[in-house]
Amino acid sequence: MHLTDPRVTNLPDAARSAFDNAATLIVESDEILDQQRAVAALMAKPDLMMYSGKASIKDYLTPEDEKVLEAGLKSRGIPLAAVIKMKPYLLTSMVALSPCELARKSSGKPFLDMKLAQEAKAAGKSVKGVETLAEQIEAMASLPNDFHVRSLVSVVRYPGYTADVMETTINLYLTSRMGLVLPVSLYFAPEKNHPTPATWPPLRKS
């Protein structure tokens, strides 16, 4: 998980042993070791980050959703006018983080991939990436814009649900039950954009 939460970044013994004995570390993108290179690559593809021309996120919002988004961003100290050109998936990544996570990142704490990559480099290990950050964002950008806008508004409209999903995901991650993340998220989603398959067993909220 791309979090600075010590529950995630402190590896269990088996993972730590595997890391210590490995000659090569393979992460999603080795560009996390060179943030300037990653930013430069993204700047070469501005359409991945921003709406072009006169388009803005407001073009895809209903009047009600615009009010929800504006109020939600304002509560986080972000004026809507300052980010109306930003693509919704980037905004979602900003507002979905908890205050604790934002504080740790602001203080310079590395998330898991970065922490491991830094440790590997310091230990003289080879660090390889399987994709670039631009490729990751291109994958997100390939999804319909309407999907991203609805996701952003939902995250802002239901902050309690967003926090619960993140905490649940961490706990499922730590107990090696990642296969439950999607069904649990959909089962308890405040907006039923997708019907719950009848074959799923009943889940209890813990």
Secondary structure, 3 states (H helix, E strand, C coil): CCCCCHHHHCCCHHHHHHHHHCCEEEECCHHHHCHHHHHHHHHCCHHHCECCCCCCHHHHCCHHHHHHHHHHHHHCCCCHHHHCCECHHHHHHHHCCCHHHHHHHHCCCCCHHHHHHHHHHHCCCEEEECCCHHHHHHHHHCCCHHHHHHHHHHHHHCHHHHHHHHHHHHHHHHCCCHHHHHHHHHHCCCCCCCCCCCCCCCCCCC
